[in-house]
Amino acid sequence: MPAREKIRVVARTDECQAPIEPTENFRGQLPEIVDGIVESCQDEDSIDHIDAVAIPDQESVIGLIEDLRDLLYPGYFGNQEIDRDYLTYHIGSEVNVVFEKLSHQIAKAIRHECHRSEIICTHCLNRSQAEAIFFLQKVPRLRKTLAGDVRAAYNGDPAAKSLDEIVFSYPATMAVTTYRIAHELYIRSIPLLPRMMTEYAHSVTGIDIHPGATIGENFFIDHGTAVVIGETTEIGNNVRIYQGVTLGAHGFLKDPDGSLKRGYKRHPTIEDDVIIYAGATILGGETVIGAGSIIGGNVWLTQSVPPGSHVAIEEPKLRIMTPERREGDR
């Protein structure tokens, strides 16, 4: 038998053998770094928010969205059970919370816009509270619209087991709910807040809906990831789209000074009862998809189609290599 190998045991120690103090004075370089950053803030081309009024903060906006979801779907997202006898008290409490938070964030957004435009702001508090009241008055209608969206999801997805499952777990429900909140603020010309809301939903769900888009009733996004709906998109009632769909612009016009032109229709119009399957791209402000049309997967479309159209790309030619054929090719 071979001789047994000797095993060398090395004692471990938790003590670091490196010198305790650094040999170079790296901290001494920090003041120079600070001076460089401060100096960069004087550059006209730099981006900062110094000497400006407070703006809506991301954390507060996210909290506001959560409060609004509890108001729009009572009993789903709150921390306590709600019965009918308790409903008036619960809704009353939520409305007061939302009024304070929403009016506060709207006031910040208005002040920032006035400061950015070098306009003296004199009525921001009154306007912010008036806009918060105006929004809250729309909550019953918003609840009805969102209920239609949830039912459209249930009717359009055989994998859905219940309406509760859709409200709780479907990313499209979160994205569309946030969009409908933001859209109401957008059409009232509230700055900053609408885009902050929809971009938060975008970051969470992968669904990018600009708050300026116009979307009808009973809207459903199945799966949802990588959907893009541009600012001037118009979508009718009973429309269903799938993951990876882009409703975008087909190039951008420019003003005489060379800057991008804004405020014109750049995105398509989707009429009632249209289905758009996964990966389809529809571009252009003059592009209209007629009512009842079906747009197949991976279609690239930059022209209008009449109502009742079925648009599909030609079936690709597949090459299937079986194990036997692969062996024969060697």
C-alpha positions in Angstrom: 0.0 0.0 0.0 1.2 3.5 -0.7 2.5 5.5 2.2 -0.2 7.8 3.7 0.3 11.4 2.7 1.1 13.8 5.5 -1.5 16.4 6.0 -0.3 19.9 6.9 -2.6 21.8 9.2 -2.3 25.5 9.0 -3.7 27.5 11.9 -6.2 30.2 10.9 -6.3 33.6 12.4 -9.0 36.3 12.1 -6.5 39.1 12.5 -5.5 41.0 9.4 -1.8 41.1 8.8 -1.9 44.3 6.8 -0.9 47.6 8.4 -3.7 49.3 10.3 -3.1 52.7 8.9 -3.0 53.4 5.1 0.4 54.5 3.8 -1.1 57.2 1.6 -3.3 60.1 2.6 -6.3 59.5 0.2 -8.7 61.5 2.4 -6.6 64.6 1.8 -7.8 64.5 -1.9 -11.5 64.8 -1.0 -11.6 68.7 -0.6 -10.2 69.0 -4.2 -12.9 66.6 -5.4 -15.6 68.6 -3.6 -14.3 71.8 -5.2 -14.4 70.2 -8.6 -18.0 69.1 -8.3 -19.1 72.5 -6.9 -17.3 74.2 -9.9 -19.1 71.9 -12.3 -22.4 73.2 -11.0 -21.6 76.6 -12.3 -21.4 75.3 -15.8 -24.4 76.4 -17.9 -24.6 73.0 -19.5 -24.8 71.1 -16.2 -28.1 69.8 -14.8 -29.0 70.4 -11.2 -31.8 71.8 -9.1 -30.0 74.4 -7.0 -31.7 77.7 -5.9 -35.0 76.3 -6.9 -38.3 75.5 -5.1 -39.1 72.1 -3.8 -40.4 69.6 -6.3 -42.6 66.5 -5.9 -40.5 63.7 -4.4 -40.6 60.2 -5.7 -41.3 58.5 -2.4 -44.3 60.6 -1.7 -45.7 60.1 -5.2 -45.3 56.3 -4.8 -47.1 56.5 -1.5 -49.9 58.6 -3.1 -50.4 55.9 -5.8 -50.7 53.3 -3.1 -53.3 55.4 -1.3 -55.3 56.0 -4.5 -55.3 52.3 -5.3 -56.8 51.6 -1.9 -59.5 54.2 -2.7 -60.1 52.8 -6.2 -60.2 49.2 -5.1 -61.5 49.3 -1.5 -60.6 46.3 0.6 -57.8 45.0 -1.7 -54.7 47.0 -0.7 -55.5 48.4 2.7 -54.2 46.9 6.0 -57.5 46.1 7.5 -60.7 44.3 6.7 -63.6 46.5 5.6 -67.3 45.7 6.1 -70.3 47.7 4.9 -70.9 49.3 8.3 -67.3 50.5 8.4 -67.2 51.6 4.7 -68.2 55.3 5.1 -65.6 55.8 7.9 -62.9 54.1 5.9 -63.6 56.0 2.7 -63.8 59.2 4.6 -60.4 58.6 6.1 -58.9 57.7 2.8 -60.3 60.7 1.0 -58.9 63.1 3.6 -55.5 61.5 3.4 -55.5 61.6 -0.4 -56.7 65.2 -0.5 -53.9 66.4 1.8 -51.2 64.4 -0.1 -52.4 65.1 -3.6 -52.9 68.8 -3.1 -49.5 69.1 -1.5 -47.7 67.4 -4.4 -49.7 69.4 -6.9 -48.7 72.6 -5.2 -45.0 71.6 -5.4 -45.4 70.7 -9.1 -47.1 74.1 -9.9 -44.5 76.0 -7.9 -41.7 74.3 -9.7 -43.3 75.0 -13.1 -43.7 78.7 -12.3 -40.1 78.9 -11.1 -38.8 77.2 -14.2 -40.8 79.5 -16.4 -39.9 82.6 -14.3 -43.5 83.3 -13.5 -44.6 84.6 -10.1 -46.8 82.0 -8.4 -49.6 83.5 -6.4 -52.5 81.0 -6.4 -50.7 77.7 -6.3 -52.3 76.6 -2.9 -55.8 77.4 -4.0 -55.3 75.8 -7.4 -53.7 72.7 -5.9 -56.6 72.1 -3.5 -59.2 72.8 -6.2 -57.5 70.3 -8.5 -57.4 67.7 -5.8 -61.1 68.1 -5.2 -61.8 68.0 -9.0 -59.8 64.7 -9.1 -61.6 63.1 -6.1 -64.9 64.0 -7.7 -64.0 61.7 -10.6 -63.2 58.7 -8.4 -66.6 57.0 -8.9 -66.3 57.2 -12.7 -62.7 56.0 -12.5 -63.8 53.0 -10.4 -66.4 52.1 -13.0 -63.8 52.4 -15.8 -61.2 50.3 -14.0 -63.8 47.6 -13.2 -64.4 47.4 -16.9 -60.7 47.0 -17.5 -60.5 44.2 -14.9 -63.5 42.4 -16.5 -61.9 42.7 -19.9 -58.8 41.0 -18.5 -60.9 38.2 -17.1 -62.9 37.8 -20.3 -59.7 37.9 -22.4 -57.5 35.5 -20.5 -58.6 31.9 -19.9 -55.8 31.5 -17.4 -57.4 34.0 -15.0 -59.3 32.3 -12.2 -61.0 35.3 -10.7 -61.3 39.1 -10.7 -59.5 39.2 -7.4 -56.5 37.5 -9.0 -56.4 40.1 -11.8 -56.6 43.0 -9.3 -54.0 41.6 -7.0 -51.4 40.1 -9.4 -51.7 41.3 -13.0 -49.0 43.9 -13.9 -51.3 45.4 -16.5 -53.8 46.3 -13.8 -51.2 48.2 -11.9 -50.0 49.9 -15.0 -53.4 50.8 -16.4 -54.7 52.0 -13.0 -51.7 54.3 -12.6 -52.1 55.5 -16.1 -55.8 56.4 -15.6 -54.9 58.3 -12.4 -52.1 60.2 -14.2 -54.2 60.9 -17.3 -56.8 62.8 -15.2 -54.0 65.0 -13.9 -52.4 65.3 -17.3 -55.5 66.7 -19.0 -55.7 69.3 -16.2 -52.2 70.4 -17.2 -50.7 69.4 -13.8 -46.9 69.4 -14.5 -44.4 66.6 -13.5 -46.8 64.5 -11.4 -48.5 62.5 -14.2 -45.2 61.5 -15.8 -43.6 60.6 -12.4 -46.6 58.3 -11.7 -46.5 56.4 -15.1 -42.7 56.1 -15.1 -42.9 54.5 -11.6 -45.5 52.0 -13.0 -43.2 51.5 -16.0 -40.2 50.7 -13.7 -42.3 48.2 -11.7 -44.2 46.5 -14.6 -42.2 47.0 -17.8 -45.3 48.6 -19.3 -44.7 52.2 -20.6 -47.9 54.2 -21.0 -47.6 57.9 -21.5 -50.2 59.8 -19.4 -51.1 61.9 -22.4 -52.4 58.8 -24.4 -56.2 58.5 -24.7 -57.5 55.0 -23.9 -61.1 53.9 -24.0 -63.1 51.5 -21.9 -62.5 47.8 -21.3 -58.8 47.9 -22.1 -56.6 44.9 -21.5 -52.8 44.3 -21.8 -52.1 40.5 -21.6 -48.7 39.7 -20.0 -47.6 43.2 -20.6 -43.8 43.3 -20.5 -42.2 45.8 -23.0 -45.4 47.4 -24.1 -45.0 51.0 -25.2 -47.9 53.4 -25.7 -46.8 56.9 -26.8 -48.1 60.3 -25.8 -50.5 61.0 -28.7 -51.8 57.5 -29.1 -55.6 57.2 -29.3 -57.1 53.8 -28.3 -60.8 53.0 -28.6 -63.0 50.7 -26.6 -62.6 46.9 -26.1 -59.0 46.9 -27.3 -56.7 44.0 -26.4 -52.9 44.0 -26.8 -50.2 41.6 -25.9 -46.6 41.8 -24.7 -44.0 43.6 -26.8 -46.4 45.8 -28.6 -45.2 49.3 -29.6 -47.6 52.1 -30.5 -44.9 54.7 -31.4 -43.8 57.6 -33.6 -42.5 57.2 -37.1 -39.7 59.7 -37.0 -39.8 63.2 -35.5 -40.4 66.6 -37.1 -38.1 69.5 -36.2 -38.7 73.2 -35.7 -36.7 75.8 -37.9 -34.1 76.1 -35.2 -33.4 72.3 -35.4 -35.0 71.3 -32.1 -37.6 68.6 -31.9 -41.1 69.7 -32.7 -43.7 69.1 -29.9 -47.4 69.2 -29.6 -48.5 67.3 -32.7 -49.9 63.8 -33.3 -47.0 61.4 -33.6 -48.6 58.1 -32.6 -51.3 55.9 -34.1 -55.0 55.7 -33.6 -56.4 52.3 -32.7 -60.2 52.0 -33.2 -62.7 49.9 -31.2 -62.5 46.1 -30.9 -58.9 45.8 -32.2 -56.6 42.9 -31.1 -52.8 43.5 -31.5 -50.7 40.4 -30.9 -47.2 40.1 -29.4 -44.3 42.0 -30.8 -46.3 44.1 -33.3 -45.1 47.6 -34.0 -47.5 50.3 -35.2 -46.0 53.7 -35.9 -47.1 57.2 -37.1 -49.6 59.8 -36.2 -51.5 59.3 -39.4 -51.7 55.6 -39.0 -55.3 54.4 -38.2 -56.1 50.7 -37.4 -59.7 50.3 -38.3 -62.3 48.9 -35.9 -62.4 45.2 -35.5 -59.0 44.6 -37.1 -56.5 41.9 -35.9 -52.8 42.7 -36.1 -50.7 39.6 -36.0 -47.5 39.0 -34.0 -44.3 40.8 -35.1 -46.0 42.9 -37.7 -44.3 46.2 -38.6 -47.0 48.7 -39.7 -46.7 52.3 -40.8 -49.9 52.7 -42.8 -53.6 52.6 -42.1 -55.7 49.6 -42.5 -59.5 49.6 -43.0 -62.0 48.2 -40.4 -62.1 44.4 -40.2 -58.6 43.9 -41.6 -56.4 41.0 -40.6 -52.7 41.9 -41.0 -50.1 39.2 -40.7 -46.5 38.6 -41.9 -45.8 35.7 -44.2 -45.2 32.5 -42.3 -41.4 32.0 -41.9 -39.8 29.0 -43.4 -38.6 26.6 -40.7 -35.6 24.3 -40.9 -35.8 21.5 -38.4 -32.7 19.4 -37.8 -33.6 16.0 -36.4 -30.9 14.0 -34.5 -30.6 11.5 -37.4 -30.1 14.2 -40.0 -27.5 16.0 -37.9 -25.5 12.8 -37.6 -25.6 12.4 -41.4 -24.3 15.9 -42.0 -21.2 15.2 -40.0 
